[in-house]
Amino acid sequence: MVDHQDIQPPATLAEVLDALKANPDPDKKRQQSKLSAISRLSAYLNRPPSDIPTDIPQLRKLLASLHPAACGVKPKTLSTTISDLASALRVVGVLQDVEAKSASAPEWDTFLKAVKSSHQVWGLMRFARYCSARSIQPAEVNSEVVQAFQAALDAVLLKNEPINYVRSMIDTWNHVIGRYDLNLPRLSRLPSDRYVARPLTDYPESLQAEIKAYIDRLAQRDLFSEDGPDKPLRETSLRNTEAHLRQMLDALVTSGQRPEKFTSLSVVVTANNLKTAFRAMMDRHGSNCLPSGLSNIAATCIAIARHHLNAPEDVIKALKAIHKRVATTPRGMSNKNAERLAQFNDWENVALLLSLPDTLMSRADDNPTRRDSALAAMHAAALTILLSCPMRVKNLAGLDLDKHLIVTRSGTHTLYSIRVEGIEVKNGEPIEVKLNARSSKLLHRYIMQFRPQVSLADGRALFPRNNDGRPRAPSNFGGELTQRILRETGLKVHPHLFRHIAAKLYLEERPGDFETVRRLLKHKRLQTTMDFYASLSNQWAHDHYDEVVLSKWKGKPDD
C-alpha cells in the first residue's frame, strides 16, 4: 500500500497503470485482476487508458454507458471488472471511501436493531456510518444532512448514481419510521430534475372554463356543433394544446405576473405575453440555443387567436413574427433519433435487435408457467410485429385478435396477416401485411400459450392489460418495450425508431429506392420519405466513392 498523503492521485487510467506497475501488489492474482480490469474497460469504451479520466463522476458516466450484451460478456463479468477497477483506484488513492466500512455509533446501532428486514438495514447502513463519522444522531437527520451525504457519494460511487441511491435511502428511512412508529424526523423526497408547470387550477375559474370549452371544441365533443375543425384532434394533440398553455402561463407567472390577472384567453394570448414567456423559458433553460417546443407553443397561440378569439390580422401577424423567430423548421428525423439510429452502423447491434424476439421466447419456454415468462413472450411478439411491420405504437398496442388479425392455414402451419383500417392510422393510410412463417410461428406460440397468462380477464386485445383485458396504453406499452430492449441489449430503441431502422437497413441494401420505403412506412408523399432518409443514401455515395476510387490507390511502389 502506498502512502498518498503527499502524492497527487493519478488523473487517467494510464497513470493508474503506471502506479500499479511501480508498486505491484504482492498477491499476483490481485495485481493481474486490477491491470486486466483497466485493459478490458479500455477495450469496452473504445478509448485508450490515457483518454479515460479518474474523476469519479466522469468515470461513472462512462461506465454507465456499458452494457454486458454490447461488451460481449455476462452481467456478472462486467460487474466484477468494475469492482476490480474500484480496487485499483483505492490502491492508488483515487477512491478514498474510508467511511464505507467504518463502524456505526451506538445510537445508530440501536436504530438499526429496530429494523427487522435485512435489506432495509443494508439500505441504511452506509448512511448510518456516514452520520456516525460526523457525530450526527438519528434525531438530527434533516435535508441538509442528506444533501451532504449525496455530495460525499458523488466522489466515491462507481456503479450507482448517487441521486438514485439517496432516493432509495430516503424511501427506506421513511418506511422504517412509519412501520416501527419511531420518533424520528421524516425526510422529503428529492425533487425531480424535470421542470413541471403550475396546474391550471392555479388560475381563475373563468380561464379554466374557457380553456376546457376550447379543447372540447377541438375534440368535437358536441356531435352537432358547427363550430370547430373539420376533423377532431387526436387526444395527444389535445393534451399538447393544454400543455402549451400551461407552459406559457407558468412562464408569465415566473416573470413576475400574478396568476389572478389571467381571466381569459384574450388576456393571455398577446404578442407581448408570448415574448415575455419565451424570455422566461430561455432564462430558465440557461443555454445559448433555443429550448425545444417554443415553435409549438407559438403555433398554439396563433390557432387560438385566429379560430377562437377572431383576433385582428395585425395581432395574428405579430404572433406569426414571433413564431418565425423561434421556428427551427426541421427536415427529417430529430438529432436524438439520428443519434440512436447510428447505433445500427454496427452490425453486431443489428444482430442483437433482430435476434431479441427469439431470445425472449426461448427464455419464456424455459419456465412457461411464470408470469415474467408470459411478459417476455408478449414483448417478443410485439417486437416481431415491429420488425415485420414498423407501425406506430398506438396501432401496435391497440391490435385486436378479431378486428386486426387474419388467420390462414398452410398445411400444419398457422399464418397471420395484420390489417388496420386507415381511419385508425395517424395519416389515414391503412396497414396491411402478411407475416412470414417464422414471425407467424412466434406470434402463434404467444397467442396460444402465453397470452392467457398475461391477463385472465375477458377481452380480445392482442396485448391485454392484467386487470381488465383491455388494450395496453400506448405510452406504457412503448415504455415497457424500450426498457426491455435496453435491459437485454444495451440499445436505446423506442418503438417509433423501428420505422427508421427498417428504412436504414433496406436502403443500405437498395440505395435510392425510396419508393419501397415509402410504401413500407405508409408515407403519403415520397418527399416525406426522402426528407427523412436522404442522408442514408449520402453515406452509400461515400462508400461507393471509397470502393471505386480510394480503394484503387495503393500508393507508389518502392524504388
N, C-alpha and C positions, 0 to 999 in steps of 0.2 A: 504494500500500500504506500502511495506517495504522499508526502506532506504538501498540501496545496495552498498553504496559508500565504506564501509569498510568490506563488506561480499563477500566471494568468491562464484560466481554463482554455482548452482548445476551442477555436471558433468554427471549425469544419470537421467533418468526419475524417478527412485526410490527416488532419493534425491529431485526431484521436488515435488513428492507426499508428502514427509515429510515436505517440506517447506510450501506447500499449507495447510496441516493439522495444522501446527504450527501457521499459520497466516491466518485463514479462511476468505473468502470473506463475508462481511455482507449480501450480496444477496445470499441466499441459493441456488437458481436456477443456478446462475452463478458458484458458487462453485462446485455444483454437475456436471455441464457440463464439467468443467476442469478435475475433478477427473475421470469422465466417459471416457473422450477422451483418457486419458493415459491408462486406463484399456482396452478399445476397441483396440487401436493401438497395445498394447502388445499382445493381442489375434490374431490380424490380422498378425502380424510379427512373431508369434510363438516364442517370446522371453520374458523373464521376464523384468520388468521395469529396474531392475539393470543392464541389459545387453544392454540397448538402450542408446547410448550416446546423450548428448545435444549439442555436437559440430554440428553447423548448416550444414556445407557441408556433414558430415557423415549422419546426420539425414535426410537431404533432399534426399540423395541417397536411404536410406531405404524406405522412404515414396513413392518415385517414383516407387518402385517395387510393390506397392499395386495397385490392380485393383478392382473396385466395384464388378464385377462378381465373382472374386476369394474370396472376403471378404463376399459375400452373402448379399450385401446391394446395394442401389441405388447410382448413382454417387453423387447426392446432399448430401446424408447422409455421404459419405466418405469425401467430401469437407468440410462439416460442422464440422466433427470430427477433421480434421486437423486445421481448423480455431480455434476451441476451444483449441487445443493443443498450437497453437501460442499465444493465450491469456494467457494460463498458464505460458508459457515461458517468456512472458513480465512481468507478475506479480513477478516472482522470479528473474528477472534480467538477464536471459539468452539472450533474444531478446531485444535489445535496439535500435529499429528502430525509433529514435527520429525525423528523417527528413521526414518520410513518410507522415506525416500530417502537417508539418510546412508550414508557408506562403511562397509564392514566392516573389521575389524582383520586384519592379515596372517595371524594364526593361524586365523581363520575363513575367510579366502580359501583357505588350504591345505586346510582341512577340506572346503570346498565343491568344490574341484577334484577331490577323490577321488570325488565323486558323478558318475556318468556320465549319469543321467537328468535332463533339463532340468526336468521337472515336480517332481522331488524337490528340486532346487536352489531352485525357486520356492517350494516349501512350507517351506523352512528359512531363506530369505533374510531375512525380517523378524525372525525370532528371532536370527539371526546379527548383524544390525545393532543390535538391542536390547542384546545382550550386549556387543558391541563398544563401544557408548557408555558402558558401565559397567565396562569393563576386565575382563569375565568371560571366561575362557578356556574352550574347549570341554571340557577336562578338569574344569572346576569346575562344570559344569552339574548341578543337582540339583532336587528337587521345590520347594524354596523359590524358586529362580530362576524356575521355570515358573509358580508361583503369582503372583509379582510381575509376570511378563510378561502373564499373563491380566488382572491388575488394570489394567495400562497399556493393554491393548487395549480394555478396557471403556470407556475415556474417549475413544477415537478411532474405533472401528469403527461405521459406519452400516449396512452391508449384511449383515454376518455376525455371528452370535452368537459372542462371544469363546470360550466353552467349546467350541463345535464346532471353531473354528479351532485351538485349543490341542490338542484331542484328535487332530486330523488331523496336527498338527505332531509330536506325540509318536510316533504310529504311523510317520511318515516317518523320524524320528530313529532309532528302534529298528530299523527295517528297514535303514537305511543302515549302522548299526553292525554288524548281523549279516551283511549282504550283502558288505561290504568288509572284515570282520574288523578293525574299528578298536578300539583300546584306549581306549574311552571309556565312561563310565557309562551304563547303560540306564535309561530313565525308566519309572516306574509310570504306568499309565493312570489318568486322573482317575476318582474314584468316581462312581457313578450317583447322581442325586438321589433315586431310588426306594429306599425302605427295604425291605430283604429280611430276612425272619425266618430264624432259625437252622434248619438242616435237622433232621429227626427223628433222624438218626444221632448227634446230639449228646446224646441221652438214652438211658437204659438200654434194653438189648435187649428186656427184658420189656415195656416200654411200647410199643416199636416193633411187637412181635409182636401185642400186644392191639389196637393201632390198625389194623393190617393185617387182623386177623380181623374186626374190627367193620365195616370198609369192605367186605370180601368178603361179609359177611352182607347189607349194604345192597344190594350188587350182585347178590345171589342167584347167586354163582358156583358154589355147590353146588346142582345142579338139584333134588335130592331132600331138601334141608334144609327142615324145617318151621318153622325159626326165621328170622324176617326179615320185611320189609314184604311186603304183598300184591303190589306191583309193584316190580321192581328200579329203583333210582335211575339217572338218566342219568349219563354219565361226567362231565359238567360239575358235577353235584351232588356226586358222589363226590370230585372234586378240591377242591371248595369245602369239604367236610367236613374233609378233611385240612388244608387251608389255615387253616381256623378254629382247629384245634387247634395248629398251628404258631405262629400269631399269639399265641394265649393263652399257650402255653409260653414263647415268646420274651419276652413282656412280663413274665412272672413272673421269668425269669432277669434281665431288665433291672432289676427292682425289688430284686434282691439275693439271690434264692433260688438254690440250687445245682441244676444240671441232674440230677445223680445222685439227687436226692431223689424225682424223679417216676418211680416204678417201675411205676405202673398208673394207669388212668383214674380209679379210685376215689380216688386221692390227688390227681389233677389237678382233677377236676370237683367243686368245692365252691363254695358261695356266697362264702366269704371270698377264695378264689383268684380268682374271677371279678371281684370288686370290686377286688382288688389289680391284676389285669391291666388292667382298664379305666382305673384311675387312671394307670398307667404309660403306656398308649396316649394318654391325654388330655394328659399332661405332654409327651410327645414331639411331639404334634400342635401344641401351643403356640397354641391358639385358644380363644375363648370358646364356639364351637359344638362339638357332639359330632362326633368323627370318624365317617365313614361306615363301616358294617359292624359296629358293636357289637351291633346288634339281631340280626344273623345269627349272630354268634358265640354270643350268649346262647341263641338258639334251638337251635343245635347242642348246646350243653351240656345243655339241657333234654331233648332227644331221647336223648342218651346216658344221662342219669340215669334216665329213665323206662323206656326199652326195652332198655338194655344192662346197667345197674347194678341195675335194680329198686330204686331208692332209695326210702326212706320218703317219705310225702306231704309232711312238713314240709320236707324237703330240696328237693323239687321246687317247693314253694310259695315258698321263699326265692329259688330261681333265677328263678322267674316274676316275683317282685317286682323283681329287678334288670332283667329283660328289659323290664318295663313302664316302668322309669325311662329306659332308653336307646332304646326304640322310637319311631320318628318317625311310624309309621303313615301313610306317604304314600298319597295317592289320585291316580290319574292318572299322567302322564308325569313324569320327573325334571326338575329345573330345567335341567340341561345339555341334555336333549333339547328342552325348550321353547325354550331359547335358540337352539339350532341350527335349530329349525323356524321361528323368527322370521326367518331369512334369506329365507324364501319369502313374506314380506309384500311383497317387491319382485318385481314380475312379471318383470323382466329376469333375475333369478336363476332363476325358474321356467323361463324360456325356455332359459337356459344348460343346465340339467339335462335338460330334455326333449329338447333337440336333441343332447345329447352322444353317444348311440349312433350317430346318423347321421354326426356329425363324425368319430368314431373309425373308423367303417367306411370313410368316404371316404379318410381318411389311409391305411388299410390297403390300399385299392385302388390308391393311388399307387405303392406299392412292394410288390406282393403276394408276393414271394419272400423278404422279410426276416422274421426271427423276431420282431422287435419289432412288425411289422405283424400277424403272427398273434396276438400277445398283445393288441394293440389291438382286433382283431376279436373275440377271446374276451371281453374286457371289454365291448365294445359289445353282444354277445349277452346277457351276464349282466345288464347294465343294462336292456336291452329287456325281459327277463323280469320284473325287479323293478318296472319301471314298469307293466307289464301286469298282473302278479300279485304284489303285495308280500309274498313269502313270507320265512320266516326263513332266515338264511344257511346253516344246516345242511342244509335241504332244497334250497336253490339249489345248493350245492357238490356235493350227492350225486345230482343228476339224472343218470339213465341213459338212453341212447338207446333201448334196448329196453324197459325197465321203465316209464319215466315219460312218454315222448313218443309221441303217437299222430299218425300222418301220414295226411292225406287229400288228394285231388286235386280241384281245381276248374278244369276246362279246362286251361290251361297253368300254373296256379299250384299251388304246394305249400303247404298249410295245416297248422299244427301245433296240437295240443292237449296240455296237460300234466295228468297225473293222478298224485297222490301219495296212497297209502292212508293212512287215519287212524292206523294203527299206527306210521307213520313221522313223524308230526307231533306236536309238543310237547303240544298239548291234545286229541289224538285226532280232530280234525276233518279229514276228507280235503280235499285241494286239487284242484280241477278247474276248468280254464279253457281256453277256446278262444281262441288268439291271433288278432288281426285280420290282414288281408292284409299290411299294412305291416310289422308285427312279424315275421310268418312269413317274409317275404321276406328280412329281415336275418338271422334265425336260420338260414334255409336256406343263405344265402351263407356264413355261418360254418361250418356243418357240412360243406358240400361242398368248400370250398376251403381254409379256414384251420385247421380243427380238426386235419387230418392233420399240419400243420406245428407245432402246439403240442406234440404228443407222437408219436414214431414207434413207441412201444410198443403192444402189443395191449391192447385194453380198450374198453369201451363207455361210459365216463364222458363226459358232455357236456363237462365241463371237466377234462380229464385232466392228471395230473402228467407232467412231461417224462421222468422216469426209469423209471416202471413202468406208466404209463397208468391208474393208479387215480384215483379222485376226489380233487380237491384238498382239503386240510384246511380246514374252515370258517373257523377263525381266520385262517389265512394268506390264504385267498382273500378274506375280508372285508377284511383289511388292504390287499390289493392294490387292491381296488375303491375303498376310502376314499382311498388315496394317489392313485389315478388321477383321481378326481373333484377332489381338492384341487389337483393339478398342472394340470389342464385348465381349471378354472373358478374356483378360489379358494374354493369352498364346502366346508364341513366337514359331510360326509354319510357316515355309516356305513350298511351295508346295512339294519339294522333301522329306520333313520329313514325309509326308503321307505314303511313302513306308515303312519307319522304324516303324511308328505307326501301320500299318497293320500287319507287322511281329510280333511286340511285343504283340499285342492283341491276335493274333492267337496262338503264341507259349505259352502264358500264359494258354490257354485252352488245347492245344495239345503239350506239351513239347516234343522236339526232332523231331517233324515232319517237318524237313527242306525241304523235297521234295515238300510238298504242298506250302510252302513259295517260293521255287524256281520257281515253276510254276506260282504262283500269281504275282511275281515281274519280270518274264520273264528273269531270270538269265540263261546263257548258262551252267554254271558249278555249281554243287552242292557245291563245295568247296567255291565258292564266297559267297553263302548264309551262309554257316557255319562260314566263317571268320567274317561276319558282325554280326551274331546273336547268336553265341555260348554262349555268356555271359548271354543271356536271359534264356537259359536252366540251366546255372550255378545257377541263382537265384532260379529256380524251385527246384534244388537239395538241396539248403539250406532250402527252405520252407518245402520240403519233410522230410528232416532230423529233422527239428523242430517238425513236426507233428508226425513222427514215434518215435523219441527218447525223445526230450526235453519235449514235452507236457505230457509225461507219468510220468515225475519226479515231484511229488507233495511235495517233502520234507518229512522229518521224522515226524511221528506223535508225538504229545506232550506226555511225560511220564505221 
